[in-house]
């Protein structure tokens, strides 16, 4: 067997800390590595789909008010929530398992939809701040969990490759989507 995005108790290390069933490497886990690269692309796409319209909306609000506070507010809410969720994600993986942590991150991503709708429809600043925080939490938990899973698949000597694959895929999809969204 190989490492997978499984719940608690599955494919866990033995008492000595080693998992005798684990095969590390890109070729050995090609299907799962490809799945995680696609998941990273989807995470990046969510970032672009939410980030660009929100940034444009914040700019329009700030222009009407004669300040750039909307963009700064977005960056503070998103940045702080993503930073804190990155710190928590590793602990959540240990407590909930990889699959449950990933599902938690995506569930919070789904909560973005009503928060953005309420903020835009009612010009509700509190709902927009909640959406910015939810986006940061979604990004922090899902991306960190995805990188942890890739590190498990590729092995301890390829952690940089795991991080690089995830980040390259996510930011590439975000960049490719930018002209389509704008």
C-alpha positions as CSV (number, residue, x, y, z in Angstrom):
1,X,0.0,0.0,0.0
2,X,0.9,3.6,-0.1
3,X,0.2,6.7,1.9
4,X,-3.2,8.2,1.3
5,X,-5.6,10.9,2.5
6,X,-7.1,8.5,5.0
7,X,-8.7,9.0,8.4
8,X,-7.5,8.0,11.9
9,X,-6.0,4.6,12.4
10,X,-5.4,3.8,8.7
11,X,-1.9,3.5,7.4
12,X,-0.5,4.6,10.7
13,X,3.1,4.0,11.8
14,X,4.0,1.0,13.9
15,X,5.4,1.4,17.5
16,X,8.8,2.2,16.2
17,X,7.4,5.1,14.2
18,X,8.0,3.5,10.8
19,X,5.2,2.5,8.5
20,X,6.3,-0.6,6.7
21,X,3.6,-0.3,3.9
22,X,4.7,3.2,2.8
23,X,6.3,3.7,-0.6
24,X,7.6,7.2,-1.1
25,X,8.2,8.9,-4.4
26,X,6.4,10.5,-7.3
27,X,6.3,7.4,-9.5
28,X,5.3,5.1,-6.6
29,X,2.3,7.4,-5.8
30,X,1.6,9.0,-9.2
31,X,-2.2,8.9,-8.9
32,X,-2.3,10.4,-5.4
33,X,0.4,13.0,-6.2
34,X,-1.6,14.0,-9.3
35,X,-4.8,14.2,-7.2
36,X,-3.1,16.5,-4.7
37,X,-1.7,18.7,-7.5
38,X,-5.2,19.0,-8.8
39,X,-6.5,19.8,-5.3
40,X,-3.9,22.5,-5.0
41,X,-5.0,23.9,-8.3
42,X,-8.6,24.0,-7.0
43,X,-7.4,25.8,-3.9
44,X,-5.6,28.4,-6.0
45,X,-8.7,28.7,-8.2
46,X,-10.9,29.4,-5.1
47,X,-8.4,32.1,-4.0
48,X,-8.6,33.8,-7.4
49,X,-12.4,33.5,-7.7
50,X,-12.9,35.1,-4.3
51,X,-9.8,37.3,-4.1
52,X,-10.1,39.2,-7.4
53,X,-13.8,40.2,-7.2
54,X,-13.4,41.1,-3.5
55,X,-10.3,43.2,-4.2
56,X,-12.2,45.0,-7.0
57,X,-15.2,45.5,-4.8
58,X,-13.0,46.9,-2.0
59,X,-11.3,49.2,-4.4
60,X,-14.7,50.5,-5.6
61,X,-15.9,51.1,-2.0
62,X,-12.7,52.8,-1.1
63,X,-12.8,55.0,-4.2
64,X,-16.3,56.1,-3.2
65,X,-15.2,56.9,0.3
66,X,-11.9,58.5,-0.8
67,X,-9.6,56.0,1.0
68,X,-7.8,52.7,0.4
69,X,-9.1,51.2,3.7
70,X,-11.0,48.4,1.9
71,X,-7.9,46.8,0.5
72,X,-6.0,47.1,3.7
73,X,-8.9,45.6,5.7
74,X,-9.0,42.7,3.3
75,X,-5.3,42.1,3.6
76,X,-5.4,42.2,7.4
77,X,-8.4,39.9,7.7
78,X,-7.2,37.4,5.1
79,X,-3.6,37.5,6.1
80,X,-4.1,37.1,9.8
81,X,-6.7,34.3,9.5
82,X,-4.5,32.4,6.9
83,X,-1.4,32.8,9.1
84,X,-3.3,31.5,12.2
85,X,-5.0,28.7,10.3
86,X,-1.6,27.6,8.9
87,X,-0.4,27.3,12.5
88,X,-3.4,25.3,13.5
89,X,-3.6,23.0,10.4
90,X,-0.7,20.8,11.5
91,X,-2.3,20.2,14.9
92,X,-5.7,19.5,13.3
93,X,-4.1,16.9,11.0
94,X,-2.7,15.2,14.1
95,X,-6.1,15.3,15.9
96,X,-8.6,14.8,13.1
97,X,-6.6,13.1,10.5
98,X,-5.8,14.3,7.0
99,X,-9.1,13.6,5.3
100,X,-11.2,15.2,8.1
101,X,-9.0,18.3,8.2
102,X,-9.1,18.7,4.5
103,X,-12.9,18.3,4.5
104,X,-13.1,20.9,7.3
105,X,-11.1,23.4,5.2
106,X,-13.4,22.8,2.2
107,X,-16.5,23.1,4.3
108,X,-15.3,26.5,5.5
109,X,-14.7,27.4,1.9
110,X,-18.3,26.6,1.1
111,X,-19.4,29.0,3.9
112,X,-17.7,31.8,1.8
113,X,-20.6,31.7,-0.7
114,X,-23.3,33.1,1.7
115,X,-20.9,35.4,3.4
116,X,-19.8,37.0,0.1
117,X,-23.4,37.1,-1.1
118,X,-24.6,38.9,2.1
119,X,-21.7,41.3,2.0
120,X,-22.3,42.2,-1.7
121,X,-26.1,42.2,-1.6
122,X,-26.5,44.3,1.5
123,X,-23.2,46.2,1.4
124,X,-22.5,44.6,4.8
125,X,-18.9,45.3,5.9
126,X,-19.2,42.7,8.7
127,X,-20.2,40.0,6.3
128,X,-17.3,40.9,4.0
129,X,-14.9,40.8,6.8
130,X,-16.3,37.3,7.7
131,X,-15.8,36.3,4.1
132,X,-12.2,37.5,4.1
133,X,-11.5,35.5,7.3
134,X,-13.2,32.4,6.0
135,X,-11.1,32.6,2.8
136,X,-8.0,32.9,4.9
137,X,-9.0,29.9,7.1
138,X,-10.0,27.9,4.1
139,X,-6.7,28.6,2.3
140,X,-4.6,28.0,5.4
141,X,-6.2,24.7,6.3
142,X,-6.6,23.2,2.8
143,X,-3.3,24.3,1.5
144,X,-1.3,23.2,4.6
145,X,-3.1,19.9,4.7
146,X,-2.4,19.3,1.0
147,X,1.3,20.0,1.5
148,X,1.5,17.6,4.5
149,X,-0.2,14.9,2.4
150,X,2.3,15.5,-0.5
151,X,5.2,15.3,2.0
152,X,3.9,12.0,3.2
153,X,3.7,10.7,-0.3
154,X,7.0,11.9,-1.5
155,X,9.0,11.2,1.7
156,X,11.2,13.1,4.1
157,X,13.9,13.8,1.5
158,X,11.4,15.5,-0.9
159,X,9.6,18.0,1.3
160,X,10.8,20.9,-0.9
161,X,9.4,19.1,-4.0
162,X,6.0,18.6,-2.2
163,X,5.8,22.2,-1.2
164,X,6.9,23.3,-4.6
165,X,4.3,21.1,-6.5
166,X,1.5,22.3,-4.3
167,X,2.4,26.0,-4.5
168,X,3.2,26.0,-8.2
169,X,0.0,24.2,-9.0
170,X,-2.1,26.5,-6.8
171,X,-0.6,29.8,-7.9
172,X,-0.5,28.7,-11.5
173,X,-4.3,28.1,-11.5
174,X,-4.8,31.3,-9.7
175,X,-2.8,33.2,-12.3
176,X,-4.5,31.4,-15.3
177,X,-7.9,32.2,-13.9
178,X,-7.2,35.9,-13.4
179,X,-7.9,37.1,-17.0
180,X,-11.1,34.9,-17.0
181,X,-12.4,36.3,-13.7
182,X,-11.5,39.9,-14.4
